[in-house]
Amino acid sequence: MGADPPPTYKIKNWRAYNEALKRRGWLTIWFDPEMTWEARPTGKRGRQPTYSDAAIQTCLTMKVLFGLALRQTTGFVESLLRLTGLDWSVPDFSTLSRRQKTLAVNIPYRGSEGPLHLLIDGTGIKVEGEGEWNARKHGG
């Protein structure tokens, strides 16, 4: 028995089809300028951490999402911060390597009809659909 031929689809609205394909590549990353990027003193003896867990988790999330090496991750996050106009320093690759051993990176994901937004604020990292963060931050 032979395999059935694959079904053929006829595109009738090319403009909408092309726009839908382009929207698949949209990327929105939000940095909250009030986020705590530098670590608070731990009260323990020894050298204090320079970067908060949120800063390390942000970098490691970018690493996982985009499949980057640690050095590439630092460059990527540095360029994102420069594009957003934030004057924050970026952890070097050895800091990321050392801290990733004790910090679990949790990337919540759920499907969405529209574009997804990666939000990085004082409460952590979230992946949300269009408008959810704006509605929560600024009201309905």
BALOBA-1460 file (C-alpha; in Angstrom, 3 decimals):
// residues 140
<rec num="1" residu="m" x="0.000" y="0.000" z="0.000"/>
<rec num="2" residu="g" x="1.247" y="3.436" z="-0.927"/>
<rec num="3" residu="a" x="1.216" y="6.445" z="1.317"/>
<rec num="4" residu="d" x="-1.563" y="8.974" z="0.849"/>
<rec num="5" residu="p" x="-0.444" y="12.175" z="-0.856"/>
<rec num="6" residu="p" x="-0.049" y="15.099" z="1.552"/>
<rec num="7" residu="p" x="-2.998" y="17.504" z="1.646"/>
<rec num="8" residu="t" x="-2.649" y="20.683" z="-0.351"/>
<rec num="9" residu="y" x="-3.600" y="24.035" z="1.072"/>
<rec num="10" residu="k" x="-4.573" y="27.026" z="-0.995"/>
<rec num="11" residu="i" x="-3.718" y="30.409" z="0.402"/>
<rec num="12" residu="k" x="-6.371" y="32.945" z="-0.506"/>
<rec num="13" residu="n" x="-5.228" y="35.972" z="1.455"/>
<rec num="14" residu="w" x="-1.472" y="36.295" z="0.897"/>
<rec num="15" residu="r" x="-1.172" y="39.638" z="2.675"/>
<rec num="16" residu="a" x="-2.601" y="38.238" z="5.939"/>
<rec num="17" residu="y" x="-0.526" y="35.060" z="5.553"/>
<rec num="18" residu="n" x="2.697" y="37.041" z="5.111"/>
<rec num="19" residu="e" x="1.891" y="39.269" z="8.094"/>
<rec num="20" residu="a" x="1.194" y="36.212" z="10.255"/>
<rec num="21" residu="l" x="4.567" y="34.727" z="9.287"/>
<rec num="22" residu="k" x="6.329" y="38.001" z="10.125"/>
<rec num="23" residu="r" x="4.608" y="38.189" z="13.538"/>
<rec num="24" residu="r" x="6.114" y="34.822" z="14.465"/>
<rec num="25" residu="g" x="9.487" y="36.559" z="14.657"/>
<rec num="26" residu="w" x="8.451" y="39.422" z="16.945"/>
<rec num="27" residu="l" x="10.360" y="39.745" z="20.185"/>
<rec num="28" residu="t" x="9.508" y="42.071" z="23.056"/>
<rec num="29" residu="i" x="11.681" y="42.208" z="26.158"/>
<rec num="30" residu="w" x="10.708" y="44.562" z="28.987"/>
<rec num="31" residu="f" x="13.203" y="45.643" z="31.664"/>
<rec num="32" residu="d" x="11.766" y="47.405" z="34.701"/>
<rec num="33" residu="p" x="14.214" y="50.224" z="35.554"/>
<rec num="34" residu="e" x="13.290" y="49.851" z="39.235"/>
<rec num="35" residu="m" x="14.422" y="46.217" z="39.283"/>
<rec num="36" residu="t" x="17.118" y="45.377" z="41.836"/>
<rec num="37" residu="w" x="20.090" y="44.483" z="39.630"/>
<rec num="38" residu="e" x="22.800" y="44.778" z="42.300"/>
<rec num="39" residu="a" x="22.740" y="42.319" z="45.187"/>
<rec num="40" residu="r" x="21.876" y="43.353" z="48.718"/>
<rec num="41" residu="p" x="24.420" y="42.587" z="51.455"/>
<rec num="42" residu="t" x="23.929" y="39.095" z="52.847"/>
<rec num="43" residu="g" x="25.263" y="39.826" z="56.332"/>
<rec num="44" residu="k" x="27.654" y="36.890" z="56.071"/>
<rec num="45" residu="r" x="31.439" y="37.035" z="56.171"/>
<rec num="46" residu="g" x="33.399" y="37.128" z="52.959"/>
<rec num="47" residu="r" x="32.926" y="38.821" z="49.655"/>
<rec num="48" residu="q" x="29.376" y="39.906" z="48.969"/>
<rec num="49" residu="p" x="27.700" y="39.047" z="45.642"/>
<rec num="50" residu="t" x="27.734" y="41.879" z="43.121"/>
<rec num="51" residu="y" x="24.601" y="40.878" z="41.201"/>
<rec num="52" residu="s" x="21.170" y="39.924" z="42.501"/>
<rec num="53" residu="d" x="19.642" y="36.529" z="41.828"/>
<rec num="54" residu="a" x="17.200" y="38.280" z="39.465"/>
<rec num="55" residu="a" x="20.112" y="39.616" z="37.389"/>
<rec num="56" residu="i" x="21.726" y="36.179" z="37.176"/>
<rec num="57" residu="q" x="18.394" y="34.539" z="36.354"/>
<rec num="58" residu="t" x="17.786" y="37.123" z="33.628"/>
<rec num="59" residu="c" x="21.107" y="36.305" z="31.980"/>
<rec num="60" residu="l" x="20.629" y="32.550" z="32.336"/>
<rec num="61" residu="t" x="17.103" y="32.791" z="30.917"/>
<rec num="62" residu="m" x="18.475" y="34.542" z="27.833"/>
<rec num="63" residu="k" x="21.106" y="31.816" z="27.585"/>
<rec num="64" residu="v" x="18.487" y="29.054" z="27.655"/>
<rec num="65" residu="l" x="15.933" y="30.796" z="25.421"/>
<rec num="66" residu="f" x="18.385" y="31.604" z="22.655"/>
<rec num="67" residu="g" x="20.806" y="28.676" z="23.057"/>
<rec num="68" residu="l" x="23.829" y="30.880" z="23.723"/>
<rec num="69" residu="a" x="27.167" y="30.184" z="25.338"/>
<rec num="70" residu="l" x="27.985" y="32.140" z="28.504"/>
<rec num="71" residu="r" x="30.272" y="34.672" z="26.779"/>
<rec num="72" residu="q" x="27.666" y="35.242" z="24.064"/>
<rec num="73" residu="t" x="25.032" y="35.665" z="26.763"/>
<rec num="74" residu="t" x="26.950" y="38.466" z="28.445"/>
<rec num="75" residu="g" x="27.293" y="40.268" z="25.115"/>
<rec num="76" residu="f" x="23.622" y="39.771" z="24.307"/>
<rec num="77" residu="v" x="22.408" y="41.078" z="27.686"/>
<rec num="78" residu="e" x="24.853" y="43.980" z="27.491"/>
<rec num="79" residu="s" x="23.474" y="44.978" z="24.089"/>
<rec num="80" residu="l" x="19.873" y="44.693" z="25.375"/>
<rec num="81" residu="l" x="20.664" y="46.940" z="28.325"/>
<rec num="82" residu="r" x="22.372" y="49.442" z="26.030"/>
<rec num="83" residu="l" x="19.339" y="49.456" z="23.701"/>
<rec num="84" residu="t" x="16.992" y="50.125" z="26.607"/>
<rec num="85" residu="g" x="19.202" y="52.920" z="27.940"/>
<rec num="86" residu="l" x="19.939" y="51.241" z="31.280"/>
<rec num="87" residu="d" x="23.417" y="51.849" z="32.668"/>
<rec num="88" residu="w" x="23.794" y="48.504" z="34.458"/>
<rec num="89" residu="s" x="26.899" y="46.358" z="34.408"/>
<rec num="90" residu="v" x="26.558" y="42.772" z="33.172"/>
<rec num="91" residu="p" x="27.887" y="39.726" z="35.035"/>
<rec num="92" residu="d" x="30.895" y="38.160" z="33.345"/>
<rec num="93" residu="f" x="30.780" y="34.571" z="32.135"/>
<rec num="94" residu="s" x="32.654" y="33.167" z="35.132"/>
<rec num="95" residu="t" x="30.150" y="34.746" z="37.541"/>
<rec num="96" residu="l" x="27.285" y="33.257" z="35.534"/>
<rec num="97" residu="s" x="28.990" y="29.875" z="35.475"/>
<rec num="98" residu="r" x="29.578" y="29.872" z="39.227"/>
<rec num="99" residu="r" x="26.105" y="31.137" z="40.182"/>
<rec num="100" residu="q" x="24.170" y="28.893" z="37.783"/>
<rec num="101" residu="k" x="25.133" y="25.894" z="39.921"/>
<rec num="102" residu="t" x="22.984" y="27.126" z="42.818"/>
<rec num="103" residu="l" x="20.238" y="29.031" z="40.979"/>
<rec num="104" residu="a" x="17.411" y="27.194" z="39.235"/>
<rec num="105" residu="v" x="16.175" y="28.885" z="36.063"/>
<rec num="106" residu="n" x="12.429" y="28.445" z="35.721"/>
<rec num="107" residu="i" x="10.939" y="29.495" z="32.372"/>
<rec num="108" residu="p" x="7.156" y="29.364" z="32.543"/>
<rec num="109" residu="y" x="5.549" y="29.057" z="29.132"/>
<rec num="110" residu="r" x="2.028" y="28.835" z="27.881"/>
<rec num="111" residu="g" x="0.753" y="29.082" z="24.356"/>
<rec num="112" residu="s" x="-0.682" y="32.340" z="23.131"/>
<rec num="113" residu="e" x="-2.477" y="33.528" z="20.042"/>
<rec num="114" residu="g" x="-0.597" y="36.838" z="19.953"/>
<rec num="115" residu="p" x="3.023" y="37.732" z="20.563"/>
<rec num="116" residu="l" x="4.663" y="36.741" z="23.834"/>
<rec num="117" residu="h" x="6.364" y="39.287" z="26.073"/>
<rec num="118" residu="l" x="9.351" y="38.489" z="28.272"/>
<rec num="119" residu="l" x="9.022" y="40.646" z="31.396"/>
<rec num="120" residu="i" x="11.909" y="41.262" z="33.734"/>
<rec num="121" residu="d" x="10.976" y="43.254" z="36.828"/>
<rec num="122" residu="g" x="11.503" y="43.242" z="40.559"/>
<rec num="123" residu="t" x="9.248" y="40.215" z="41.024"/>
<rec num="124" residu="g" x="11.198" y="37.978" z="38.643"/>
<rec num="125" residu="i" x="10.897" y="36.810" z="35.038"/>
<rec num="126" residu="k" x="7.573" y="36.110" z="33.381"/>
<rec num="127" residu="v" x="6.437" y="35.178" z="29.891"/>
<rec num="128" residu="e" x="3.046" y="36.709" z="29.204"/>
<rec num="129" residu="g" x="0.701" y="37.386" z="26.335"/>
<rec num="130" residu="e" x="0.046" y="40.779" z="24.827"/>
<rec num="131" residu="g" x="-1.324" y="43.388" z="27.185"/>
<rec num="132" residu="e" x="-1.357" y="41.345" z="30.407"/>
<rec num="133" residu="w" x="1.570" y="43.178" z="31.955"/>
<rec num="134" residu="n" x="0.300" y="46.589" z="30.864"/>
<rec num="135" residu="a" x="-3.162" y="45.857" z="32.270"/>
<rec num="136" residu="r" x="-1.720" y="44.727" z="35.596"/>
<rec num="137" residu="k" x="0.793" y="47.577" z="35.812"/>
<rec num="138" residu="h" x="-1.438" y="50.433" z="34.608"/>
<rec num="139" residu="g" x="-4.936" y="49.102" z="35.289"/>
<rec num="140" residu="g" x="-7.572" y="47.671" z="32.920"/>
